[in-house]
């Protein structure tokens, strides 16, 4: 049993909030998870990495 309320909360958060990235999309160029979704010229969806500037669709 946890010795304190803080330990109890820590244990609950460790189970409830997995330690992984919030985004499932990483930049194929630099691997950053700082990716923005943008509307392409033809109405399609494109992506741009805000870390390195690489863009793709």
C-alpha positions in Angstrom: 0.0 0.0 0.0 1.3 3.5 -0.8 2.8 5.4 2.0 1.2 8.7 1.0 -1.5 10.3 -1.1 1.2 11.6 -3.5 2.4 8.0 -4.1 -1.2 6.9 -4.6 -1.8 9.6 -7.2 1.5 8.8 -8.9 0.5 5.2 -9.2 -2.9 6.0 -10.6 -1.5 8.4 -13.2 1.1 5.9 -14.2 -1.6 3.4 -15.2 -4.1 6.0 -16.6 -1.7 8.0 -18.7 0.6 5.9 -20.8 4.0 7.5 -21.5 3.9 7.9 -25.3 3.6 10.7 -27.7 0.3 12.4 -28.2 0.6 12.3 -31.9 0.8 9.3 -34.1 2.4 11.2 -37.0 6.1 12.0 -37.0 8.1 13.9 -39.6 9.7 11.4 -42.1 12.7 13.7 -42.5 13.7 14.5 -38.9 11.4 12.3 -36.7 9.9 15.2 -34.8 6.4 15.0 -33.6 5.8 18.7 -34.2 3.6 18.3 -37.2 0.9 20.6 -38.5 -1.9 19.6 -40.8 -2.5 22.1 -43.6 -5.0 22.4 -46.5 -3.2 21.7 -49.8 -3.5 23.7 -53.0 -5.9 21.2 -54.6 -8.1 20.9 -51.5 -6.2 17.9 -50.1 -4.5 17.5 -46.8 -0.8 18.1 -46.4 1.5 18.1 -43.4 4.4 20.3 -42.5 7.0 19.7 -39.8 7.3 22.9 -37.6 10.7 21.7 -36.4 12.5 21.3 -39.8 10.1 22.7 -42.4 9.7 19.4 -44.3 6.3 19.1 -46.0 4.5 16.1 -47.4 1.0 14.8 -48.2 
